[in-house]
Amino acid sequence: MPLLLGIDLGTTKLTSIVFDSDAGDVIFRSAVPNDANITRPEDRARGRSEWDANRIVDQALECLRQTTATLGGRSREIAALGITGQQHGTVIVDSQLQPVTPLINWQDRRGGEPHPNGSGSFVDKARTLLGDDAVTRCGCRLQSGFLATTLFWLRETGSLPKQGRACFIMDLFAARLAGGAVAIEPSAAGSSGLFRPQTRTWDDAGIAALGFDRSWFPPVGEADQPLGKIAPQWAREFGLSEQLSIFPSLGDHQSSFLGSVANRSNDVLVNVGTGAQVAVFTGGLDFAPPVELRPFPFSGNLLSNVGLPGGWSYQLLEQFFAQVGRDVVGVPVNESLYPAINRLAREAPAGAGGLRCEPTFAGTRSNAAVRGTFSGISPQNFTPAHFARALLEGMAAALYAGYQTIQSQHPTFRANRLVAAGNGLRENLLLAELVAESFGLPMVNTVYCEEAAVGAALAAAVGEGVFPDLDTAGRSLRYA
C-alpha cells in the first residue's frame, strides 16, 4: 500500500504524520507549536480568544515542509492527503482567501457577554431566535465559541465585515492548498450550530432566524468530493504528485474516532484529554440532549457525550497540591506532581474509603452552573491519596454515566470493547484501569499519539480510492 499524509491543525500544536497503510505504522511525525494567539491581555481576561489565521496556515505549511523534506524522494509515494483541525471557532475570509477577521476559536467566551437589549447573553438571545427545536434540527445546543454564536456576536456588535464567508481554520488551509474556494465537510459543519445532520445541509431556517444571508456559508462538500488537485506551486515545493486531491477537512472529534476505532459496530471511543468524550457510531438519527448527533464522514453519525470531566479536573488537583507546597510549606514546586499523585492514588483503597467526587468543577455542557463536589469526608479519608483516588474514580464514573445515556438512546448497540484516545488515558494507567472497570469492558489503545491526523489520512485514502471504504481503511489500525 502507498503512503498517506495527515495534517491536524490543533489548538496547542500543528502536526503532520505519514502513515504506512501496509504496516499500519506512523513512519514520520512533525509538530510545531501553535504560537498564533494574538489575544490582547485585556481581552484574554474577558474570556476572548483570537488567533492569527495566516500564521496558523503558515505553520501548517511548515509541518508539511518538514515532513516532505524528511521523506525526500518518497514524497512522490504519498497517495492521499487528509486534513483535520479544531472545530467550532470561525474565521471570515474574502474571495481571495484572505482573513478579514482573526480566527475566533472554540475557547472564546464572548457569547456569554450580556446582550445590549437586556435579554440575557448573546448566546441566550441566539438560542431564543433559533427556537426550541434548534437542538433537534442541528444535533447540538448552541454554545459560546460556536461559529453561529461568533457570527451573531459580530453582527450584533457592528463588527461583522461587509462581506465574506465564514469557515473553520482547517477549511482555509485546505482551500489554500487546492488554490480554490472553501467548502465545509459535514463533520466540521455539524459543530457550527447551524447544520442539519438529518439532511447534511445548512440549517436555512436557523440562518434566516439569526438574520444572515445564506451567502455567508460556504458550500457543503462530502469527504470524497475533492476541492481540486493540489496547487502546482505546493506540489513542486513539497515534491508531491500534482494528481493529489485536496478533500474538505474533517472535524477533529470525528477524525479521532476514525483514527482510533476499527470496528464502528461494536467499539466505544473514550477520549480523555483536557476534556473528555464518549462516542459510538450510529446509522440512525435518534438522539436527545445531553447527547449530541455529530455527522460522520461519508455517512452516518456519532452519538457523542461531550464536555465530560477530563484532564483539566485532575490538573486542578495538581495545582492545589502545588499551591499547598508553595503557600503552606514554603517550598515552590518546579516539576510535575502527576507521578507522585498517581502513586498516591494507586496506594489508596478502591472506593477511596467512602470519599466520593463529582468532578464537574466548571459545570457541564447542558448546565454551566453545576459545580463539583467531594462528599463522604471522614477523618480516615481526609488525605491526599484518598482525594486523588476519589477524583479519578469520579472521572471514570462520569464517563460510564455518559455512555449509559448514549446506550439508552441506541439500545441495539452492543459494545465489545473500549478504544482509548487522548493522553489522559495513555499516560495515566490507573485512570485507564478504573474506566475499564466502570464499563466492565476491555480497553485497547492504538499505537499512535496523533489519532486525528491518522483518521484524516484514512478518510482521504478512501476518497482517493486507495481503500474501497472506511471499514477496510480501519483494518489498517494497530493496537498496543
N, C-alpha and C positions, 0 to 999 in steps of 0.2 A: 504493500500500500504506500502511497505517496505521503509527503509531509503536509501537516496542517498548521496554520498560523492563527493564533487567537490573541486578541488585544482587549484589555479591560481598563476603562477609564474610571478608576476608583476615586474616592474622596481623599484618601491619605496617600495613595501611590497609583502610578500607572504602570501596567505590566503587560508584557508580551511573552507568549510562550510558543514553542514549536513542539508539536505533538506528532510522534511517530505512530501512526494508526495501526501499523503492523505489530509493533512491540507493545503498544499501549503505554508508552512512556513519554513524559515531557523531557525532551533531549536538550532543551535550552530555555532559559528564563532570563528576561531582562526587566528590571524595575527601576523607576526613577521616582523620587518623592514628588508629590503634588504640592508645589510651593506657590500656587497661583492665587492664594487667598489675598484679596485686596480690601477686605472689610475694615473700615476705619474703626479705631478703638471705641469711639462713642456709639457707633452703630453696633459693634460687637456686644457692647454692654446692653443693648436693647434687644438682643437675640437675632440680629440680622446676619446674613452670611452671603457675601458677594465674592465672585471669583473672576479672574481674567480669562475669558473663554479662549482667546487666541493663544494665550500662554499654555493652556491645557492641550490644545491641538498640537502646538509645537513640541510639548513634552511627549505626547503620544507618537509623533513622528520620530523623536529621538529614540524612543523604545524600539521602533521598527528599524531604525538605523543601526542600533547596537546589535539587534538580533540578526539582521541580514549580513552585517559585517562579519559576525562570528561564523555564520554558515558558509560564507564565501560563495563558491560556485554552486553549492547545494541549494541556494535560494531559488534556482530555477525548478527545483523539485517540489516547491510548495504548490499544492493543487487547490487549496481553498483558504480564504482569509475571512475570519469571523470577528465581529466587533460587539462588545457589550459595555455597560457602564452604569453609573449611578442614575437611579430613577427619580421621579417626582419633580425635581427642580427644573428651571426653564431658562433659556436664553433666546432673545429675539434677534433674528438675523434679517438682513436686507436681501435683495435679489441677487447680489454679488457674493452672498455667503459671508458677509462681514457682520459681526455682532454690533447691534445698536443699543444693547443693554449688557451689563455684566451677566454672568451665569449666577442666578439667584437659586442656590441649591436647596436640597431637601432639608437641610438643617435650619433654614430660615424660618423665623417665627413672627414675621411682620403680620401674618394673617390673624394673629391673636391680639393685635393692637385694636383699641376702640375705634369703631366706625364713627365718622363725624356726625351722623344723623342720630346717634344715641341708641341704635338698635343692637347693642352688643358689639362683638368684634367683627372684623371684616369677614372671617370665615363663617361666623354666625349669620351674617347678612347674606352671604353667598349661598349657604345651605337653605335659608328661607326662600330665596329666589328659585333655587333648583327644585324645591318641592319635596314632600315627604317620600315620594317614590324614587328619589335620585339614587339611593343606595341600591335598590333593586335594579334600576336601569344600568348603573355603572359599576356594580360589583364591589364598591367600597364607599366608605363615608369620607366626604371631603375633609382634609386636614390642612393645617399650615404647612407650607413647603411644597404643596402640590402645584402643578402647572396651572390648574384652573384658579387656585387661590391667588397665586402670584400675579397672573394676568388681571384678575379682578382688582387687586390692591393697586396695581399700576394705573388701571383705568380710573378707579375711584379717587385717586390722589392726583390725577392730572399728569402722571409720569409715563404714560404709555406713548411710545413713539407713534408718529402719524401713520406709518405703515410698516409692514414686516410680517414675518411668520415666526410662530413660537415652536421651539423644538427642544430636545434634550441634548446635552453636550456631546454624547456619542453620535447623535444624528448629524451634527455639524461636522464632526471628524469624518464620518463615512461619506458625506456629500463632498467634502474637500478631496478625499482620496479618489472619488469617482469623477471629480470635475463636473458635477451636475447638481440637480436640485435635491432638496431634502425630502425624504419620505420617512414615515414613522411606522415601525413594526408593531403589531398588536400587543406583544408582551411589554413593550415600553409604554405605548399609548394608554394601556389599561391603568397605569399609575397616575394619569393626569387628573382623574376625577370627572372627565368629560368623554368617556369612551364606553361603548356598549359591547360587552363580551358576547352577548347573545347574537349579535349581527356582525361583530368585528368591524364596526364603523364608528365614526364620531357620533356623539350624542347631540344631534342637531337641536333637539328641544332644550337641552341644558345650555348649549352655546347661545341660543336665542334668549333664554331666560336671563342669562348674565349680561346680555346686551352686546354680544360680539358678532361681528360679521364672520361668516364661515371661512373667508379668505385668510384669517389668522392661523388656520390649522392646516398643516401640510397634508398631502395625500397619504393614505394608509398603504403600506407595502408589506406583503407577507414575506416570511423569511426566505422563501425561494424565488422571490421576484427581484432580480438584480436592479440596483440603481444604474448600473452600467459597468463597463470594464474599468480597471484601474487606470487612472490618467497616465499617459505616456511618460510624463516627467517623473512620476513616482516609480513607475516600472523600471525606468533607466537607473534612477538613483539607488533603488533597493535591490536591483538585479532580479526582479520578479517578472514572470511571464506577463506580457501585455494582454493575454487572454483571461487573466484572473478577474473574476467577477467580484464586485463590491455589493454586498447584500445589506438591507436595512439592519441596523444594530438592535440587539436584544436587550431587554431589561435584565439587570444583574441577578435578580431573585430567580427568575425562570432559567437563566443561563447557568446558575449554580446548580439548580436541580438537574439540568441536562448533563452537567459535568460531574455529577455525583451518582445519579440513580440509573442503574442499568435496567431494572425491571419496574417500569411505571405501574404495572398492575398490582404489585404487592409490596413495594418498598415505600417506607415513610422517610422523608427527609427531615432531619433535625439539625438546624443550623444555629450555632451559638457563636456570635461574635460580640460586638458591643451590645447589640440587642439579640433577640432570639426569635426564631420562627419554626413552626411545624407545618409541613405541606405534604399533600398527596395529590395524585393526578386523578382527574375525572373527565370522562367524555360527556358528562351532563352539564346542566346549567343551574341546578338547585343549590341554594346556599342561603344562609341567614347570618347577620352580624352576631358576634364579632368576627366570624369567618369572612374572608374576602374571596371573591371569584376573580382570579387573575388569568388573563388569556395566555395560553401556552403557544410556543412557536408551531406553525403549520396548522394545528387543530387542537381542540380540547382546551382544558383549563386546569389550573391548580386551585384546590381549596386550601387557602393559606390562613393560618392563625398567626398574626404578626404582632410585633410590639411586646412580646413576652419578655420576662426578666432574663437578661443575658450577662455578659461580662462586665457591663457597667455597674451592675449591682454588686458584684464581687469586688470591683475596683473601689467602690465606696468603703468597703470594709478594710481594704488595704490602706486607704488614705486615712481612715480613722486610727488604725494601729500606728501608722507613721506619725500622726499628729500627737498621739499619746507619748510616743518616744520623744518627740521634739518639745512639746509643751509641758509634759508632766515630769519626765525623766531628765530632760535637758540633753538628749542625745539625738542629733539630727540624723535622719535616715537618707543615705545617698545611694541605696541599691534597692532592687525589687524585694518586697517582702513575700511575694507569692510562694516561693519554695517553702518558707517557714510556715506560712498559713496553711498550705496544703498538707504539710506534715502534721500539724496540729489537728486539722480536720479529720485526717485518717486515724489519728490516735483516739479521737473521741468515739464513744459508742454509737452504734446505729440508733437513730431516734433522738440523738443529741440529749439524752437524759430528760426527755419531755419538753425541751425547748423547741419552739416552732417559729418559723419565719415565713412571712409572706413578703417577698422582696419586690413589691410594686412601689418602689420608693419615689418614682416620678409619675405615678399614675399609669393608666392603661390607655390603649388606643381609643376605647369607647368611653372612658371616664377619666379625664385628666386630673380630677380632684381626689381620686383614690390615693392612699398613702400606704406604705409598707408597715409591717408590724413584727415585733418579736413578742411572743407570748409564752406562758408557762415557765417563767423565770423562777428559779429556786436558788437557794444558797449553793446547791451542789452543781448546778449547770451554769452558774454565772462566771464562766471562764472564757478566754479567747478561743480555746479549742471547740467548746460547745457552740459558740456563736458562729464560728466558721463552718462547722458541720451543719448546723441548722440552716444557714443561708444556702449552702449547696443543696441540701435536701429540699428546701423550698423552691429553688430553681428547677430541680428535677420534677417536683410535684406540679409546678405551673406548666411545664412543657407537656406533661402527661394530660393534665386537665385540658390544655389547648387541643391536644389530639382527640380526646374524648368528645369535645364539642364538634370537631370535624366529622368523626365517625358517626355521631348521631344524625348528621345531615347526609351521610353517604353510607347507609347501613350495609350495602352489598360489598363494600371494600373490606378485604381481608389482608391484614398485614402479616408478612412473613419475617421481616427484619427491619431494623433501623439503619439508615445510612447517615453517618455523621459528617457534618461540614462545619468549617469555621475553627479558628484557633482555640475557642473556649472549650471545645471537646478534645481537640487534638493535643493540647498542652496540659489539660487537667484530667488526668486519668481517673481520679476519684469521681469527678462530676460525670464523666462518661459511664462509669460503673453504676452510679446512682440513677442516671437516666435510663439505662438498660433495665435496671431492676424495677423502676417505676412502671415501665411499659410491659415488662415481662417478656421482652423480645431480645434476641441477639443484636449486637451493634457491630457494623463494619464501617471503615472509612477508606476512601481512596488513597492512593499513594501520592496524590498531588496536593499542593497547597493552594493552587490557583484554579479552583473548580469553575468559576465563572468564565475565565478565559478558555478553559478546555471545552466547556459547553458551547461557547460561541464558535469555536473551531469545528466542533462536530456538526452543529447546525449548518454552517457554511458548506461543510463537506457533503451534506445531504442536498443542499441547493445546487452544488456543482455536479452532483451525480456520482461522487466518489462512493457514497453509500446509497442504497435504494430508499432507506427510511431511517427514522430515529431509533427504532428498536435495533436495527443492525448496527448503527453507529454506537449505541450504548454498549454493545458487546465488546467494544474496544477498551472499556474502562477496566482498570485493575485495582484490586483492593488489598490493603495491608493484612 
